[in-house]
Amino acid sequence: MSTIELDLTAWPVVVVTPPAGLVTDAELDSFMADYRRRVTGRRELYSVVIDLRVSSGLTPTQRKRLSREMEEGEQRGYANCGGALIFSSTLMRGMLTAILWLKKPKHEMRICSTREEAVTWAREQVAIHARGPGMIAIIRWSTTRAAHTPAYIA
């Protein structure tokens, strides 16, 4: 069992909590296999919350492997509706928000300070996607405002 916590109790929101210490390659492999089996294997819409408040991070090699896994998942048609990242640090939240302004990810992302904020936002992303592609094209939620403000009309 991986030391990376995979919590599905708020389904369709998946909460991932990496440990405070370093993650071994074997633990990362175990987590990725568990994620494929328990999350993407469902073939249902979902959003991901990653709680990084205590995480020590991954090595560059591990980040590359995880990135490759995510790209392969997108090619297989995984139904990820968006992701929220939780950081305690105001500085980290600000830096990542700025990065997301400059480099738009393939799916919606939100930087949050609390788990409640992140889970609420993630649940809303699933609801938006469940309404169909037309609704997704019309409404995009801003990553910079706590209130849900339409960022643009497509």
DSSP file (Angstrom, degrees, kcal/mol; ACC not computed):
  #  RESIDUE AA STRUCTURE BP1 BP2  ACC     N-H-->O    O-->H-N    N-H-->O    O-->H-N    TCO  KAPPA ALPHA  PHI   PSI    X-CA   Y-CA   Z-CA
    1    1 A M              0   0    0      0, 0.0    30,-0.1     0, 0.0    29,-0.1   0.000 360.0 360.0 360.0 134.5    0.0    0.0    0.0
    2    2 A S        -     0   0    0      2,-0.2     4,-0.1     1,-0.1    26,-0.1  -0.356 360.0-135.8 -71.5 148.9    1.3    3.4   -0.9
    3    3 A T  S    S+     0   0    0      2,-0.1     2,-0.7    -2,-0.1    -1,-0.1   0.528  85.1  96.3 -80.6  -5.1    2.0    6.1    1.7
    4    4 A I  S    S-     0   0    0     23,-0.2     2,-0.3    14,-0.1    -2,-0.2  -0.775  82.3-129.7 -83.6 118.2    0.3    8.5   -0.7
    5    5 A E  E     -A   17   0A   0     12,-2.5    12,-2.2    -2,-0.7     2,-0.5  -0.527  21.2-167.6 -76.6 132.0   -3.3    8.7    0.7
    6    6 A L  E     -A   16   0A   0     -2,-0.3     2,-0.6    10,-0.2    10,-0.2  -0.941   8.5-172.1-120.3 105.1   -6.0    8.2   -1.9
    7    7 A D  E     +A   15   0A   0      8,-3.0     8,-2.6    -2,-0.5     3,-0.2  -0.882  18.2 168.7-108.2 117.1   -9.4    9.2   -0.4
    8    8 A L  E >   +     0   0A   0     -2,-0.6     3,-1.7     6,-0.2    -1,-0.1   0.205  48.5 106.9-107.8  13.1  -12.6    8.5   -2.4
    9    9 A T  E 3  S+     0   0A   0      1,-0.3    -1,-0.1     6,-0.1     5,-0.1   0.708  81.5  49.4 -69.0 -18.4  -15.1    9.2    0.3
   10   10 A A  E >  S-A   13   0A   0      3,-0.5     3,-1.9    -3,-0.2    -1,-0.3   0.107  99.9-161.3-103.2  21.0  -16.1   12.5   -1.3
   11   11 A W  T <  S+     0   0    0     -3,-1.7     3,-0.1     1,-0.4    35,-0.1  -0.099  73.8  38.5 -44.8 134.5  -16.6   10.8   -4.8
   12   12 A P  T 3  S+     0   0    0      0, 0.0    35,-2.2     0, 0.0     2,-0.5  -0.912 115.5  70.6 -88.4  18.5  -16.7   12.2   -7.5
   13   13 A V  E <  S-Ab  10  47A   0     -3,-1.9     2,-0.5    33,-0.2    -3,-0.5  -0.883  71.3-157.3 -97.7 127.6  -14.0   14.2   -5.8
   14   14 A V  E     - b   0  48A   0     33,-3.0    35,-3.3    -2,-0.5     2,-0.6  -0.909   4.0-156.8-104.5 124.9  -10.7   12.3   -5.3
   15   15 A V  E     -Ab   7  49A   0     -8,-2.6    -8,-3.0    -2,-0.5     2,-0.5  -0.914   7.2-169.3-108.5 121.5   -8.5   13.7   -2.5
   16   16 A V  E     -Ab   6  50A   0     33,-3.3    35,-2.8    -2,-0.6   -10,-0.2  -0.928   3.6-176.1-110.2 127.8   -4.8   12.8   -2.8
   17   17 A T  E     -A    5   0A   0    -12,-2.2   -12,-2.5    -2,-0.5    35,-0.1  -0.902  11.4-154.7-127.8 103.6   -2.5   13.6    0.2
   18   18 A P        -     0   0    0      0, 0.0    36,-0.2     0, 0.0   -14,-0.1  -0.372  30.2-102.8 -68.8 155.7    1.2   12.9   -0.2
   19   19 A P        -     0   0    0      0, 0.0    37,-1.0     0, 0.0    38,-0.3  -0.227  23.0-112.6 -75.7 168.8    3.1   12.2    3.0
   20   20 A A  S    S+     0   0    0     35,-0.2     3,-0.1    36,-0.1     2,-0.0   0.828  98.6  58.3 -69.4 -32.5    5.4   14.7    4.8
   21   21 A G  S    S-     0   0    0      1,-0.2    35,-0.6    34,-0.1    36,-0.2  -0.170 104.3 -66.7 -89.3-175.2    8.5   12.6    4.0
   22   22 A L        -     0   0    0     34,-0.1     2,-0.5    33,-0.1    -1,-0.2  -0.399  44.7-130.7 -72.1 150.4   10.0   11.5    0.7
   23   23 A V        -     0   0    0     34,-0.5    36,-0.2    -2,-0.1     2,-0.1  -0.878  18.7-134.4-102.9 131.4    8.1    9.0   -1.5
   24   24 A T     >  -     0   0    0     -2,-0.5     4,-2.2     1,-0.1     5,-0.2  -0.404  23.2-112.4 -78.8 162.7   10.0    6.0   -2.8
   25   25 A D  H  > S+     0   0    0      1,-0.2     4,-2.6     2,-0.2     5,-0.2   0.887 119.9  53.3 -60.2 -39.1    9.7    4.9   -6.4
   26   26 A A  H  > S+     0   0    0      2,-0.2     4,-2.3     1,-0.2    -1,-0.2   0.894 108.3  49.5 -64.5 -39.8    7.9    1.7   -5.3
   27   27 A E  H  > S+     0   0    0      2,-0.2     4,-2.5     1,-0.2   -23,-0.2   0.897 111.1  49.4 -66.0 -39.8    5.4    3.8   -3.3
   28   28 A L  H  X S+     0   0    0     -4,-2.2     4,-2.7     2,-0.2    -2,-0.2   0.921 111.1  49.6 -64.8 -43.1    4.8    6.0   -6.3
   29   29 A D  H  X S+     0   0    0     -4,-2.6     4,-2.2     2,-0.2    -2,-0.2   0.915 111.4  49.3 -59.8 -43.6    4.3    2.9   -8.6
   30   30 A S  H  X S+     0   0    0     -4,-2.3     4,-2.4     2,-0.2    -2,-0.2   0.912 111.7  48.8 -62.7 -43.5    1.9    1.5   -6.0
   31   31 A F  H  X S+     0   0    0     -4,-2.5     4,-2.9     2,-0.2    -2,-0.2   0.936 110.8  49.8 -61.8 -47.4   -0.1    4.8   -5.9
   32   32 A M  H  X S+     0   0    0     -4,-2.7     4,-2.3     1,-0.2    -2,-0.2   0.895 112.7  46.9 -62.0 -40.2   -0.3    5.1   -9.7
   33   33 A A  H  X S+     0   0    0     -4,-2.2     4,-2.2     2,-0.2    -1,-0.2   0.916 113.5  48.5 -66.4 -42.6   -1.6    1.5  -10.0
   34   34 A D  H  X S+     0   0    0     -4,-2.4     4,-3.1     2,-0.2     5,-0.3   0.901 111.3  50.7 -62.9 -41.7   -4.1    2.1   -7.2
   35   35 A Y  H  X>S+     0   0    0     -4,-2.9     4,-2.4     2,-0.2     5,-1.5   0.920 110.3  48.8 -62.6 -46.2   -5.2    5.3   -8.9
   36   36 A R  H  <>S+     0   0    0     -4,-2.3     5,-1.3    -5,-0.2    -1,-0.2   0.914 117.9  41.6 -60.1 -42.3   -5.7    3.6  -12.2
   37   37 A R  H  <5S+     0   0    0     -4,-2.2    -2,-0.2    -5,-0.2    -1,-0.2   0.937 125.5  30.8 -71.9 -48.0   -7.7    0.8  -10.6
   38   38 A R  H  <5S+     0   0    0     -4,-3.1    -3,-0.2    -5,-0.2    -2,-0.2   0.732 132.3  22.1 -89.5 -24.1   -9.8    2.8   -8.2
   39   39 A V  T ><5S+     0   0    0     -4,-2.4     3,-1.4    -5,-0.3     5,-0.4   0.821 129.1  29.6-109.3 -69.3  -10.3    6.1   -9.9
   40   40 A T  G > <S+     0   0    0     -5,-1.5     3,-1.2     1,-0.3    -4,-0.2   0.774 110.7  68.6 -70.5 -23.9   -9.8    6.0  -13.7
   41   41 A G  G 3 <S+     0   0    0     -5,-1.3    -1,-0.3    -6,-0.5    -4,-0.1   0.691  88.3  67.0 -66.0 -17.9  -11.0    2.4  -13.9
   42   42 A R  G <  S-     0   0    0     -3,-1.4    -1,-0.2     2,-0.1    -2,-0.2   0.764  92.4-145.1 -72.4 -25.0  -14.5    3.6  -12.9
   43   43 A R    <   +     0   0    0     -3,-1.2     2,-0.3    -4,-0.4    -3,-0.1   0.891  56.2 124.5  58.3  41.3  -14.9    5.5  -16.3
   44   44 A E  S    S-     0   0    0     -5,-0.4    35,-0.3   -32,-0.0    -1,-0.2  -0.875  71.2 -88.8-124.8 158.8  -16.9    8.2  -14.5
   45   45 A L        +     0   0    0     -2,-0.3     2,-0.3    -3,-0.1    35,-0.2  -0.427  57.4 158.3 -64.1 140.5  -16.4   12.0  -14.3
   46   46 A Y  E     - c   0  80A   0     33,-2.0    35,-3.6    -2,-0.1    36,-0.4  -0.979  30.7-143.6-156.4 162.9  -14.3   13.1  -11.4
   47   47 A S  E     -b   13   0A   0    -35,-2.2   -33,-3.0    -2,-0.3     2,-0.4  -0.933  19.9-132.4-127.9 155.8  -12.1   15.9  -10.1
   48   48 A V  E     -bc  14  83A   0     34,-2.5    36,-2.7    -2,-0.3     2,-0.5  -0.904  12.4-167.8-115.6 135.9   -8.9   15.7   -8.1
   49   49 A V  E     -bc  15  84A   0    -35,-3.3   -33,-3.3    -2,-0.4     2,-0.6  -0.989   8.5-164.4-115.3 126.2   -7.9   17.6   -5.0
   50   50 A I  E     -bc  16  85A   0     34,-3.0    36,-2.7    -2,-0.5     2,-1.0  -0.947   7.8-153.1-115.6 114.5   -4.2   17.3   -4.1
   51   51 A D  E     + c   0  86A   0    -35,-2.8     3,-0.3    -2,-0.6    36,-0.1  -0.750  23.1 167.1 -90.4 102.8   -3.4   18.4   -0.5
   52   52 A L        +     0   0    0     34,-1.9    36,-0.2    -2,-1.0    -1,-0.1   0.112  38.3 113.4-103.8  19.7    0.2   19.6   -0.6
   53   53 A R  S    S+     0   0    0      1,-0.2    -1,-0.2    34,-0.1    35,-0.1   0.794  93.7  19.4 -66.2 -28.2    0.3   21.3    2.8
   54   54 A V  S    S+     0   0    0     -3,-0.3    -1,-0.2   -36,-0.2    -2,-0.1   0.408  94.4 126.3-119.0   0.5    2.7   18.8    4.3
   55   55 A S        -     0   0    0      1,-0.1   -35,-0.2    -4,-0.1   -33,-0.1  -0.284  47.6-157.0 -66.7 141.7    4.3   17.2    1.2
   56   56 A S        -     0   0    0    -37,-1.0    -1,-0.1   -35,-0.6   -36,-0.1   0.503  47.4-126.9 -89.5  -8.0    8.0   17.1    0.8
   57   57 A G        -     0   0    0    -38,-0.3   -34,-0.5   -36,-0.2    -1,-0.3  -0.294  22.2 -74.9  92.2-178.8    7.5   16.8   -3.0
   58   58 A L        -     0   0    0    -36,-0.1   -34,-0.1    -3,-0.1   -36,-0.0  -0.789  42.9-102.3-116.3 159.5    8.8   14.3   -5.5
   59   59 A T     >  -     0   0    0     -2,-0.3     4,-2.7   -36,-0.2     5,-0.2  -0.373  40.0-105.3 -72.1 161.3   12.2   13.9   -7.2
   60   60 A P  H  > S+     0   0    0      0, 0.0     4,-2.1     0, 0.0     5,-0.1   0.894 123.6  51.2 -55.5 -39.9   12.6   15.2  -10.7
   61   61 A T  H  > S+     0   0    0      2,-0.2     4,-2.2     1,-0.2     5,-0.1   0.906 110.6  48.2 -64.4 -41.8   12.5   11.6  -12.0
   62   62 A Q  H  > S+     0   0    0      2,-0.2     4,-2.6     1,-0.2     5,-0.2   0.895 109.8  52.1 -66.5 -39.9    9.3   10.9  -10.1
   63   63 A R  H  X S+     0   0    0     -4,-2.7     4,-2.5     1,-0.2    -1,-0.2   0.903 109.9  49.9 -62.2 -40.0    7.6   14.1  -11.4
   64   64 A K  H  X S+     0   0    0     -4,-2.1     4,-2.4    -5,-0.2    -2,-0.2   0.914 111.3  48.3 -64.4 -43.0    8.5   13.1  -14.9
   65   65 A R  H  X S+     0   0    0     -4,-2.2     4,-2.2     2,-0.2    -2,-0.2   0.905 113.1  47.5 -64.1 -41.8    7.0    9.6  -14.4
   66   66 A L  H  X S+     0   0    0     -4,-2.6     4,-2.2     2,-0.2    -2,-0.2   0.898 111.4  50.9 -66.5 -40.4    3.8   11.1  -12.9
   67   67 A S  H  X S+     0   0    0     -4,-2.5     4,-2.4     2,-0.2    -2,-0.2   0.909 110.2  49.5 -62.1 -42.7    3.6   13.6  -15.7
   68   68 A R  H  X S+     0   0    0     -4,-2.4     4,-2.5     2,-0.2    -2,-0.2   0.895 109.6  52.1 -63.5 -40.6    3.9   10.8  -18.3
   69   69 A E  H  X S+     0   0    0     -4,-2.2     4,-2.1     1,-0.2    -2,-0.2   0.907 110.2  48.8 -61.8 -42.0    1.2    8.8  -16.5
   70   70 A M  H  X S+     0   0    0     -4,-2.2     4,-2.2     2,-0.2    -2,-0.2   0.905 111.0  49.5 -65.8 -41.6   -1.1   11.8  -16.6
   71   71 A E  H  X S+     0   0    0     -4,-2.4     4,-1.9     1,-0.2    -2,-0.2   0.920 111.5  48.7 -63.0 -43.7   -0.5   12.3  -20.3
   72   72 A E  H  X S+     0   0    0     -4,-2.5     4,-1.6     1,-0.2    -1,-0.2   0.881 109.5  53.7 -63.8 -37.3   -1.1    8.6  -21.1
   73   73 A G  H  <>S+     0   0    0     -4,-2.1     5,-2.2     1,-0.2     4,-0.4   0.905 106.6  51.1 -62.7 -42.4   -4.3    8.9  -19.0
   74   74 A E  H ><5S+     0   0    0     -4,-2.2     3,-0.9     1,-0.2    -1,-0.2   0.884 108.7  51.7 -63.1 -37.8   -5.5   11.8  -21.1
   75   75 A Q  H 3<5S+     0   0    0     -4,-1.9    -1,-0.2     1,-0.2    -2,-0.2   0.826 107.1  53.3 -67.7 -30.7   -4.9    9.8  -24.3
   76   76 A R  T 3<5S-     0   0    0     -4,-1.6    -1,-0.2    -5,-0.1    -2,-0.2   0.505 122.4-108.7 -81.6  -3.9   -6.9    6.9  -22.9
   77   77 A G  T < 5 -     0   0    0     -3,-0.9    -3,-0.2    -4,-0.4    -2,-0.1   0.811  46.0-175.4  85.5  30.5   -9.8    9.3  -22.3
   78   78 A Y      < -     0   0    0     -5,-2.2     2,-0.4     1,-0.1    -1,-0.1  -0.293  28.0-128.0 -57.8 148.0   -9.8    9.6  -18.5
   79   79 A A        +     0   0    0    -35,-0.3   -33,-2.0   -39,-0.1     2,-0.5  -0.230  47.1 155.2 -99.4  43.4  -12.7   11.7  -17.3
   80   80 A N  E     -c   46   0A   0     -2,-0.4   -33,-0.2   -35,-0.2     3,-0.1  -0.607  22.2-171.4 -74.9 120.7  -10.8   14.2  -15.1
   81   81 A C  E     -     0   0A   0    -35,-3.6    27,-0.4    -2,-0.5     2,-0.3   0.529  58.3 -49.0 -91.5  -8.4  -12.9   17.4  -14.9
   82   82 A G  E     -     0   0A   0    -36,-0.4   -34,-2.5    25,-0.1     2,-0.4  -0.873  50.5-114.3 156.1 171.6  -10.2   19.5  -13.1
   83   83 A G  E     -cd  48 109A   0     25,-2.3    27,-1.8    -2,-0.3     2,-0.4  -0.997   9.9-159.8-141.6 143.0   -7.8   19.7  -10.3
   84   84 A A  E     -cd  49 110A   0    -36,-2.7   -34,-3.0    -2,-0.4     2,-0.5  -0.974   9.8-156.6-120.1 135.6   -7.4   21.8   -7.1
   85   85 A L  E     -cd  50 111A   0     25,-2.6    27,-3.3    -2,-0.4     2,-0.5  -0.937   7.8-149.7-112.0 132.2   -4.1   22.1   -5.3
   86   86 A I  E     +cd  51 112A   0    -36,-2.7   -34,-1.9    -2,-0.5     2,-0.4  -0.894  20.7 170.6-106.5 125.4   -4.0   23.0   -1.6
   87   87 A F        -     0   0    0     25,-2.3   -34,-0.1    -2,-0.5     6,-0.0  -0.989  29.2-155.1-130.1 141.0   -1.1   25.0   -0.2
   88   88 A S  S    S+     0   0    0     -2,-0.4     2,-0.3   -36,-0.2    -1,-0.1   0.846  75.3  88.1 -76.3 -36.6   -0.6   26.6    3.2
   89   89 A S     >  -     0   0    0      1,-0.2     4,-2.3   -36,-0.0     5,-0.2  -0.477  63.5-156.9 -73.5 122.8    1.8   29.1    1.9
   90   90 A T  H  > S+     0   0    0     -2,-0.3     4,-2.4     1,-0.2     5,-0.2   0.882  97.7  55.2 -61.3 -38.4    0.4   32.3    0.6
   91   91 A L  H  > S+     0   0    0      2,-0.2     4,-2.6     1,-0.2    -1,-0.2   0.930 108.4  46.5 -61.7 -46.7    3.6   32.8   -1.4
   92   92 A M  H  > S+     0   0    0      2,-0.2     4,-2.6     1,-0.2     5,-0.3   0.912 111.8  51.1 -63.2 -42.5    3.2   29.3   -3.1
   93   93 A R  H  X S+     0   0    0     -4,-2.3     4,-2.2     1,-0.2    -1,-0.2   0.928 112.4  47.0 -61.0 -43.8   -0.5   29.9   -3.8
   94   94 A G  H  X S+     0   0    0     -4,-2.4     4,-2.1     2,-0.2    -2,-0.2   0.913 112.5  48.9 -64.0 -43.6    0.4   33.3   -5.5
   95   95 A M  H  X S+     0   0    0     -4,-2.6     4,-2.1     1,-0.2    -2,-0.2   0.932 114.0  45.3 -63.1 -45.6    3.3   31.8   -7.5
   96   96 A L  H  X S+     0   0    0     -4,-2.6     4,-2.4     2,-0.2    -1,-0.2   0.869 110.1  54.0 -69.0 -36.1    1.2   28.9   -8.8
   97   97 A T  H  X S+     0   0    0     -4,-2.2     4,-1.4    -5,-0.3    -1,-0.2   0.922 109.8  48.9 -61.3 -42.9   -1.8   31.2   -9.6
   98   98 A A  H  X S+     0   0    0     -4,-2.1     4,-1.7     1,-0.2    -2,-0.2   0.899 109.5  51.8 -63.3 -41.0    0.5   33.4  -11.7
   99   99 A I  H  X S+     0   0    0     -4,-2.1     4,-3.0     1,-0.2    -1,-0.2   0.909 107.7  52.3 -61.7 -41.8    1.9   30.3  -13.5
  100  100 A L  H  < S+     0   0    0     -4,-2.4    -1,-0.2     1,-0.2    -2,-0.2   0.792 105.6  55.1 -67.4 -27.1   -1.6   29.2  -14.3
  101  101 A W  H  < S+     0   0    0     -4,-1.4    -1,-0.2    -5,-0.2     3,-0.2   0.896 115.8  38.5 -66.8 -39.6   -2.3   32.6  -15.8
  102  102 A L  H  < S+     0   0    0     -4,-1.7     2,-0.6     1,-0.3    -2,-0.2   0.861 125.5  34.3 -80.8 -37.7    0.7   32.3  -18.1
  103  103 A K  S  < S-     0   0    0     -4,-3.0    -1,-0.3    -5,-0.2    -2,-0.0  -0.882  77.7-151.3-125.5  98.6    0.4   28.6  -18.9
  104  104 A K        -     0   0    0     -2,-0.6    -3,-0.1    -3,-0.2     4,-0.1  -0.534  17.3-135.7 -71.3 125.1   -3.2   27.3  -19.2
  105  105 A P        -     0   0    0      0, 0.0     4,-0.1     0, 0.0    -1,-0.1  -0.245  25.1-104.1 -72.9 169.9   -3.4   23.6  -18.3
  106  106 A K  S    S+     0   0    0      2,-0.1     2,-0.3   -24,-0.0    -2,-0.1   0.794 105.8  26.8 -67.2 -28.6   -5.5   21.2  -20.4
  107  107 A H  S    S-     0   0    0      1,-0.1   -25,-0.1   -24,-0.0   -26,-0.1  -0.886 106.2 -73.0-130.2 165.0   -8.2   21.2  -17.7
  108  108 A E        -     0   0    0    -27,-0.4   -25,-2.3    -2,-0.3     2,-0.3  -0.228  48.2-170.6 -59.9 140.8   -9.3   23.7  -15.1
  109  109 A M  E     -d   83   0A   0    -27,-0.2     2,-0.4    -4,-0.1   -25,-0.2  -0.961   6.7-169.7-131.6 149.7   -7.0   24.1  -12.1
  110  110 A R  E     -d   84   0A   0    -27,-1.8   -25,-2.6    -2,-0.3     2,-0.5  -0.998  15.5-143.9-140.6 136.9   -7.6   26.0   -8.9
  111  111 A I  E     -d   85   0A   0     32,-0.4     2,-0.3    -2,-0.4   -25,-0.2  -0.896  30.9-179.0-100.3 127.1   -5.1   26.9   -6.1
  112  112 A C  E     -d   86   0A   0    -27,-3.3   -25,-2.3    -2,-0.5     3,-0.1  -0.803  35.2-150.6-127.9 163.6   -6.7   26.8   -2.7
  113  113 A S  S    S+     0   0    0     -2,-0.3     2,-0.3   -27,-0.2   -27,-0.1   0.607  82.5  38.8-106.2 -18.5   -5.8   27.3    1.0
  114  114 A T  S  > S-     0   0    0      1,-0.1     4,-1.9   -63,-0.0     5,-0.1  -0.925  72.9-125.8-133.0 158.0   -8.3   24.8    2.6
  115  115 A R  H  > S+     0   0    0     -2,-0.3     4,-3.0     2,-0.2     5,-0.3   0.888 111.3  55.5 -65.4 -40.2   -9.6   21.4    1.8
  116  116 A E  H  > S+     0   0    0      1,-0.2     4,-2.3     2,-0.2     5,-0.2   0.928 108.5  47.1 -60.9 -46.0  -13.2   22.6    2.1
  117  117 A E  H  > S+     0   0    0      1,-0.2     4,-2.2     2,-0.2    -1,-0.2   0.922 114.7  47.4 -59.8 -45.1  -12.6   25.3   -0.6
  118  118 A A  H  X S+     0   0    0     -4,-1.9     4,-2.7     2,-0.2    -2,-0.2   0.919 112.6  47.0 -65.6 -45.6  -10.8   22.7   -2.9
  119  119 A V  H  X S+     0   0    0     -4,-3.0     4,-2.5     2,-0.2    -1,-0.2   0.902 112.2  50.7 -65.8 -40.8  -13.5   20.0   -2.5
  120  120 A T  H  X S+     0   0    0     -4,-2.3     4,-1.9    -5,-0.3    -1,-0.2   0.939 113.4  45.0 -60.7 -47.2  -16.3   22.5   -3.1
  121  121 A W  H  X S+     0   0    0     -4,-2.2     4,-1.8    -5,-0.2    -2,-0.2   0.924 113.2  50.5 -62.9 -44.5  -14.6   23.8   -6.3
  122  122 A A  H  X S+     0   0    0     -4,-2.7     4,-1.6     1,-0.2    -1,-0.2   0.894 108.6  51.8 -62.4 -41.0  -13.8   20.3   -7.5
  123  123 A R  H  X S+     0   0    0     -4,-2.5     4,-2.0     1,-0.2    -1,-0.2   0.897 107.9  52.9 -62.3 -40.5  -17.4   19.1   -7.0
  124  124 A E  H  X S+     0   0    0     -4,-1.9     4,-2.4     1,-0.2    -1,-0.2   0.859 104.1  56.6 -63.4 -35.9  -18.6   22.1   -9.1
  125  125 A Q  H  X S+     0   0    0     -4,-1.8     4,-2.3     2,-0.2    -1,-0.2   0.905 106.5  48.8 -63.4 -41.1  -16.2   21.2  -11.9
  126  126 A V  H  X S+     0   0    0     -4,-1.6     4,-2.4     2,-0.2    -1,-0.2   0.922 110.7  51.3 -63.6 -43.2  -17.8   17.7  -12.1
  127  127 A A  H  X S+     0   0    0     -4,-2.0     4,-1.0     2,-0.2    -2,-0.2   0.902 109.9  49.5 -61.2 -41.6  -21.3   19.3  -12.2
  128  128 A I  H >< S+     0   0    0     -4,-2.4     3,-0.7     1,-0.2     4,-0.4   0.936 113.3  45.7 -62.3 -47.1  -20.3   21.7  -15.0
  129  129 A H  H >< S+     0   0    0     -4,-2.3     3,-1.3     1,-0.2    -2,-0.2   0.840 105.8  60.7 -66.4 -32.8  -18.9   18.8  -17.1
  130  130 A A  H 3< S+     0   0    0     -4,-2.4    -1,-0.2     1,-0.3    -2,-0.2   0.773  95.4  62.9 -66.0 -24.8  -21.9   16.6  -16.4
  131  131 A R  T << S-     0   0    0     -4,-1.0    -1,-0.3    -3,-0.7    -2,-0.2   0.674 117.1-105.3 -74.2 -16.2  -24.1   19.3  -18.1
  132  132 A G    X>  -     0   0    0     -3,-1.3     4,-1.4    -4,-0.4     3,-0.7  -0.319  34.6 -64.6 113.8 165.4  -22.2   18.6  -21.3
  133  133 A P  H 3> S+     0   0    0      0, 0.0     4,-1.9     0, 0.0     5,-0.2   0.775 122.7  62.7 -61.0 -29.8  -19.5   20.2  -23.6
  134  134 A G  H 3> S+     0   0    0      1,-0.2     4,-1.3     2,-0.2     5,-0.1   0.910 104.1  47.4 -63.0 -41.2  -21.7   23.2  -24.5
  135  135 A M  H <> S+     0   0    0     -3,-0.7     4,-2.5     1,-0.2    -1,-0.2   0.884 109.2  54.2 -67.6 -37.6  -21.8   24.4  -20.9
  136  136 A I  H  < S+     0   0    0     -4,-1.4    -1,-0.2     1,-0.2    -2,-0.2   0.882 108.5  49.8 -63.1 -37.7  -18.0   23.9  -20.5
  137  137 A A  H  < S+     0   0    0     -4,-1.9    17,-1.0     1,-0.2    -1,-0.2   0.791 114.0  45.8 -71.8 -27.1  -17.5   26.2  -23.5
  138  138 A I  H  < S+     0   0    0     -4,-1.3     2,-0.5     1,-0.2    16,-0.3   0.910 114.1  41.5 -83.0 -44.2  -19.8   28.9  -22.2
  139  139 A I     <  +     0   0    0     -4,-2.5     2,-0.4    14,-0.1    -1,-0.2  -0.916  54.5 172.5-116.4 125.8  -18.6   29.1  -18.6
  140  140 A R        -     0   0    0     12,-0.5    11,-3.1    -2,-0.5    12,-0.4  -0.997  29.1-133.8-124.1 125.0  -15.0   29.1  -17.3
  141  141 A W  B     -E  150   0B   0     -2,-0.4     2,-0.1     9,-0.2     7,-0.1  -0.578  24.0-112.2 -82.1 141.1  -14.5   29.8  -13.6
  142  142 A S        -     0   0    0      7,-1.3     3,-0.3    -2,-0.3     7,-0.1  -0.426  12.7-151.1 -69.1 140.1  -11.8   32.2  -12.7
  143  143 A T  S    S+     0   0    0      1,-0.2   -32,-0.4    -2,-0.1    -1,-0.1   0.419  92.7  57.1 -89.5   1.0   -8.8   30.8  -10.8
  144  144 A T  S    S+     0   0    0      3,-0.1     2,-0.4   -34,-0.1    -1,-0.2   0.526  94.7  67.9-110.2  -6.7   -8.2   34.1   -9.1
  145  145 A R        -     0   0    0     -3,-0.3     4,-0.1     2,-0.2    -1,-0.0  -0.912  62.7-147.6-119.1 141.7  -11.5   34.8   -7.3
  146  146 A A  S    S+     0   0    0     -2,-0.4    -1,-0.1     2,-0.1     2,-0.1   0.882  88.8  69.3 -69.7 -38.0  -13.2   33.0   -4.4
  147  147 A A  S    S-     0   0    0      1,-0.1     2,-1.3    -3,-0.1    -5,-0.2  -0.467 102.2-104.2 -76.4 154.4  -16.6   33.8   -5.9
  148  148 A H        +     0   0    0     -2,-0.1    -1,-0.1    -7,-0.1    -2,-0.1  -0.678  50.8 171.7 -85.3  97.1  -17.5   32.0   -9.1
  149  149 A T        -     0   0    0     -2,-1.3    -7,-1.3    -4,-0.1     2,-0.2  -0.922  39.1-114.4-109.4 124.8  -17.1   34.7  -11.7
  150  150 A P  B     -E  141   0B   0      0, 0.0    -9,-0.2     0, 0.0     3,-0.1  -0.394  24.4-162.2 -57.5 124.4  -17.3   33.8  -15.4
  151  151 A A        -     0   0    0    -11,-3.1     2,-0.3     1,-0.3   -10,-0.1   0.831  65.6 -20.8 -80.7 -33.6  -13.8   34.5  -16.8
  152  152 A Y        -     0   0    0    -12,-0.4     2,-0.6   -14,-0.1   -12,-0.5  -0.978  56.4-119.7-166.1 161.6  -14.9   34.6  -20.4
  153  153 A I              0   0    0     -2,-0.3   -15,-0.2    -3,-0.1   -14,-0.1  -0.954 360.0 360.0-109.5 123.0  -17.7   33.6  -22.8
  154  154 A A              0   0    0    -17,-1.0   -16,-0.1    -2,-0.6    -1,-0.1   0.473 360.0 360.0 -78.6 360.0  -16.5   31.3  -25.5
